[in-house]
């Protein structure tokens, strides 16, 4: 019986590459010359720091652009719009949504059942397993989840016959 898993994961290697590319771009930009500014990855959290609040916002935009180039949707970022002030530096800690929360997984299951497709959807930890008799039904589920605006991107793993 065909099945698939709906997951929401990000690759930490891609986040590391995006932060390194953002630092390279900062080094090349004229408006950051002589400014202590950086984008650093520490334990699955990126710390964006600069000497002024508006510079932190610019760094956040640069980092967001680098994530898009690495095929990571910026909607996975969780951060506070206001930069934290500590001494001479402002910083914005950015964490990432990894996994599907129970509320979102329940809404995915409810949405699938509301379509009256001949599939079974069940929550398994931080992923949703969908099984059905036809591949076409599973592909409709994939299209349905892609179109839904649930605040985070989803990937489809283990698409098996």
Order of alpha helices (4+ residues) and beta strands (2+ residues): beta-alpha-beta-beta-alpha-beta-beta-beta-alpha-beta-beta-alpha-beta
